[in-house]
Amino acid sequence: KATVSVLNCAVSCAFPTMLLHLNAPNGDSVPVEVAHDTTLAGLTEEVAAALGVPSSGLGLVYAGTALERDEDLQGLDDGGELDVLFGETVVFDRSLITDNRSTDTLRAVEGLEHVLQSSVRLSAVRTTAAVFKDQWWGNTKGEVFLALHRGGVLQHHVSLLGQARRDAPETNAEKYITDPLPSWEVAPGDVLSVMYRVGGGGGHTIRVKDLHIEVASGYFDV
């Protein structure tokens, strides 16, 4: 341990700063000089200043690994490249959704929508529900969706939990998905919303309790 400390000091003392190259989401490469002994918070502020963006919502990736703790910075090398992610996390919550209108119509959950302010590349979504069930008999058709609208017109939607399970109606449901979100073309003013489908054919119902949805931080152009 003493030998390692001496070697680390030899590098950091001789070269108190290092040059990193930032790969911004818009394709630009921006150089930034930071101290060898910087913290993650300090590095994030330096990156934000170099790009001229707020530090909140910034994510940093080095050699394919997200930097989440100060210890993660020990592997940074002078001249290395940092991938910069800049975005927000959109959260939707609803205590109860219940419907017995047995149709295949997609219906919006009132109040669960979010207007995107920038061009964004959605990356992933995590969904949980304490209860996700149908009518307990017949075919399984009930689903909950994340949807994207532009000018009031549905552009994309993806099923968040699959079809409601009649064989385990009280079991907690949880699912994490990525595809096909990154392929969605998103523009400022587009609306993310939560929708559901009961299912046609007669007798179908849907019941969702304590629904929680996190759309992982999109990658904004800066």
Number of C-alpha atoms within 10 A of each C-alpha: 6 7 8 9 9 11 12 14 14 12 12 15 12 9 12 13 16 17 17 20 18 23 18 20 17 11 10 12 16 15 18 17 16 18 15 21 16 15 17 17 13 14 20 21 17 18 28 18 13 14 19 10 14 13 17 12 17 19 19 20 16 18 12 9 11 15 17 13 11 14 10 14 17 13 10 16 13 15 13 15 19 25 18 23 21 22 21 18 12 17 16 17 17 17 11 13 16 15 15 15 16 18 18 14 13 16 14 17 15 10 11 14 20 16 15 17 12 17 18 23 20 24 18 17 21 17 21 21 22 18 21 29 26 30 20 16 11 11 16 21 24 29 25 28 21 21 20 24 18 16 9 9 10 12 15 17 19 18 15 22 21 15 20 26 23 18 12 14 18 14 13 13 20 16 13 15 16 14 13 13 20 15 11 16 14 22 14 12 15 23 21 22 20 25 22 24 24 30 24 15 11 12 16 23 23 26 19 25 19 16 20 16 22 16 22 17 21 22 24 21 15 17
